[in-house]
Amino acid sequence: MKKAYGRWMSNWENRLAFRSTNRVVRPFDWGLEWTRDWPIKKPDVSEDDPEAYLKALNQAIIDDSDTFFGYEVPTDFRLHEGVLRFTSAVKTAYPENNIVHGKWFPARTDPKKPVKSPRKAVLVLPHWNASADQHAGLCKGIAALGISCMRLSLPYHDYRMPAELERADYAVSSNIARTMDATRQAVIDIRSCLDWMESQGFERLGIVGTSLGSCYAFLASAHDDRLAVNAFNHCSTYVADVVWTGLSTQHIRQGLEGNIDLDRLREVWSGISPPNFMAKFAPKKKKSLFIYAAYDTTFPTHLSEQVVVAARELNLDHKSVVLPCGHYTLGESPFKFMDGYHICSFLKRNL
């Protein structure tokens, strides 16, 4: 029965994964021009050897990640018709991508009851290639619990997508340094949203990240003590391993192959990979929920299991949940309701 269920789930997962017919194999590029404005000490390695340069630069990022993910707080926050907009602290060549969008879902409260202190808010980070309206249902559910919520548009997604794209290809691609820059921008945009939440009087802050959003959420939380409660929905380890082995990123692997292998890719993306910041995350007083899927071929299950093992070894205050589905099927009934229940109950109980 278990094998039959696994085959059925695998077939369903593949049908959902390959509904998209607009994946593009893009050329490999080290993308060193994307490193020029990073606030990190440049390594004493020649750019004539871009791989060696990026390898050294990633180590410098790990050694001084607070600087790499540091930023100046934006000064142009504006909430209009339920959408927060502001200029990203990370400037890119794409004007659309430089304006951050956050859909605001204020908590549903009973006007007859006094507002309890502290005020709570959660930031929700969608999955890679999510449309602008996806994850709104989760946000409404969180708001219904009395917790205000913001759904953040990730770099190069929906409102922030450059005109030449159909998918959020610049967020994760075979351009090595651009992928890193997009990750840095995502983390800094997250922290900037927390600044706005604090300015509005919110005292207890949490985060929910799904898939790529889960990676961004972990990196942000490792560098920001304000995130007290974390839900990592589809957790995984090294960015390189997911891209190289995952079902939905095989077109990216095609652009990488012949130029780099997995071990070398892991090194040049080490500065944006969660395992390298577990030790930084561990001492912080945070509560974390790790959710993964038993039949996931996009974030392969064994990679998610490694995260849970590391959480136990580091004695993180955490809970882990395994759902009987895959990556794409998590967004289908009944699994999306199971997932939403675990996330919402964890937030309600801990935030």
N, C-alpha and C positions, 0 to 999 in steps of 0.2 A: 504493500500500500504506500509506504513512504517513497519508494522509487517511482511509482506511478504518479504520485503527487508532484514529485520533483520534475518529472518529464513534462507534466501538464503546466507547471509553473514556468519552466524554462521556455516552453513554446509560447506561452502568453507573454512572457517578458520580451522575447525576441520580436513578436508581432508589434508590441508597443514601441520598442526601441527603434525599429526600422520603418516606422510610419513616416519619419522625417526623411525626405529625399533631397534636402538642400545642404547636406554636409559637403564641405569643400576641403580637399587636400591642399594645404598651403605650403609654400616652400620653406625649408629650414633656414633659420637666421639666428645668429648669436644675439643680435639686437643691442650691441654695446651702446648705441646712441641713447637708449633708454636709461642708462646708468648715470648719465652726466650730472643730473641734478640731485642724485641721492645724497643725503646728508651723512655720509659715512666716509671714513678715511680710505682713500683709494690704495689698493695694494701695490707693493713695489714689484710689480710684474708687468711686463710689456703687453700692451693690447695687441701686439702682433701675433701673440698666441692667445686668442680669445677664450679658449676653453680654460687654460691655466689662469687667465685673468679672472674669469667668472668664478672659478673654483675658489681662488683666494678671496675674492670679494664676498662670496657667500659665507666663508669662515669669519670674515670681518663683521658681517651682519649678525651672525650668531653671537659673536663676542660682544657686540655693542648694539643689540637689537632695540634697546630703548631709544637710541638715537635714530636708527633706521625707521622705526615706527613712530617717531616723535613728529610734532606738527605745531603750527600756530592756530589757535582757535579761530574759526571763521567769525566774521563780524557782520555778516549780512543775512542772518537767519530771518526767514519770513514765512509765516503760516497763512495761507490763503486758500479758502474753500476746501479745507481739510487736507491740504498738501503742504508739507514743509519743504522749502527750497533754500539752498545756499550754495555758495561757490566752494568747490572742493579745495582743500588745502594742498592737494597734489594737482599740478597743472599738466595737462597732456596736450597733444596737437589737435585734439578733437573738441571743439567748443561744446557740443552736445554732452559729451562725457564729463565736462568740467562742472556741470550743474547737478548737484545731488537732489534727488527726489525721495521724499518719505511720506507715504500715505498715513495719516493720523487717524487712529480709532480710539477716541476717548472712552474711558471706563463708563459702563452703565451703572449709575448709582441711584439709590432711592432718595429723593429730595427730603423725605420725612425723617431720614436717619442721618445722624452726624457723620461727617467724613472721618474715617479712621486714619490714624497716623501710624507709621509713615506712609506717604503716598507712593504708589508703586507703578512702574512702567517697564515694558518689555520691548525689545527691538527684535523684529522678525526678519531673517535673511532668507530669501528664496533660493531655489536650486538654479543650477546653470541653465541658461536659456529659458527661464521662466518668463511668461508673459506678464504684462503689467497688472492683470487682475488675479493672477494665481496667488494663493496663500491668503486671500482676503477672508475666506471662510474661517481659517484658523484664527486670524486676527479678530474677527467678530466674536468667536468663541471665547478668546482670552478677555476681550472687553466685557463680555457678559458676566465674567467672574469678578468684575470690579477692578480689573487691572488694565490701565491704559496701554496702548500698543501702537507701534509704528512699523509699517512694512517698508523696508528700504529697497530701493532699486539699486542693484549692484552695478559696478563699473561696466560700461559697454552694453548694458541691458536696457530693454524697453525704451523709456524716454531718453536714455543716455546713449543709445546705439547710433554710431555714425551712419550716414545715409547709404554708404556703399555696402553695408552688411545686411544679411537676412537673419543671421544668427550672431550670438555674442562671441564671435571667434577671437576677438582680441583679448578676452578675459583669460582664456586658456588656449594655447596654440603651440605650434612648433617654432615660434619666435621666443627664445629662452628669456631674455631680459624683459621683453614686453609683458610676458606672463607674470614675472616677478613684480614689475611696476604696477600692474593691475591689482595684484594681491596687496601690495603696500597701500595703494589708494583705497582699497576696500576697508582695510583695517583702520586707516585714518578717518575715513568717512564714518565708520561705526563710532569711533571715539568722539567725533564731532557731534554726532547725534546725541550721545550721552551728555555732552556739554549743554546742548539745548534742553534736554530733559531736566537736567539739574537747574538750569535757569528758570524753569517753569515750576520748581518746587518739588520735584520728584526725588525721593530719598533712597528708595530701594529699587535697584535696577537689575534687570535680567536680560537674557538673550536666547533666542531660538534660531538655530541655523540648520538648514537642510542641504545635504549633499555638498556642493561647492560652498554654500553658505555656512555649512558646519565647519569646514576648514577655516574660513575667514573668522567665524565666531570664536574658535579656539585660539587663534593667534591674537585676536583682540583681547580676549579675556586674560590671556597670559601676560599681557602688557597693560592691563587696566584693572585696578583693584575695585573699581566701582561696580563691576559685574559680579554680583553676589550669587546669582543662580543661572545655570547654563543648561540648555537642552541641545545636545548635539545629535541631530536627526540624520542618520547615515554617517557614522563616524568611520574614519579610516586613518591610515598612517602617512607614508611619504607621498607627496604629490606625484612624483615620478612613477611610483608603482601603480597608482590608480590610472594614470594616463596610459601607461605602457600595457597594462593587462585588462583594463576595463572595456566593456562592450561598446559603450557609447563614445569612446575616444579613439577608436581604431583608425579613424581618418587622420587624427593628430599623429599617432604612431607612424603612419605611412609617411608623413612629412619628416619625421625624425630619423627613421631607419636609413642606414647608409651614412649617416653623419655622426651618430652617437648611439651608445648602447644604454641599457637600463642602469648599470652601475655608475656610469659616468653622468647620466642624466640626474640620478639621485644626488650627486655631488653638486651640480650646478643649480639645482633647485633646493638645496638643503636649507637655505635661509628663509624659505617660505613653507617648510614642512613641519607640521605639528610635533612629531616625535622629538625634534631638536629643541623644543620649548616645554616639554613635559616637566623637566626639573625646575623650570622657572614658574610653571603653573602650580606645581604641587604644594609649596609652602603657603599659598594664599588660602584664605578662609572662604571657600566657595563650595556650593553644592552643585553636583553635575549629574545629568542624565545622559547616558550613552545608549542610543537606539540603533540597531542594525537589523538587516534582513537575512534570514537563513538561506535564501536562494538568490542572493545578489550577485550579478555578474558585471555590474558597473563599478561598484565598490566591493570587490571580491570579499566574500565573508571572512576568509582567513586573515585579511588585513584588518578588518574591524575587530576580530577577536584579539589581535595583537594589542589594540588600544585598550581593551578591557583588562587584559593581563597586566599591562603597564600601570593602569589605574589602581589595580589591586596591589601591585608591588610597591607603588609610591604612597599607598594608604590614602588615596583621594577619598573625600566624602562623596560617594557616588552611588548611583543605581544603574544597572544595565538591563535592557529589554531587548529580546530577540523576537522579531515578528515573522510569521510563517509566509513570507512573500519575497519578492525581489525588489529591485530599485524602482523600476517604473510602476510595477503593480502596487507599490505602497500608496500611489496616488489614486488607486481604484477602490471601489467598495468590495468587501467591507473593511479592507486594511486601512484606508485613510481615516476611518472612524476610530479604529483601534489605536492608531498612531496619535490622533488628536486627543483621545482620552488620556493616554499616558503623558503627553506633553502638558495638557491643561491641568490635570490633577497634580502633576509635579510642581508646576508653577504656583498653583493655589496653595499647596501644602507648604512650600518652602519660601515663597517670596513675601 
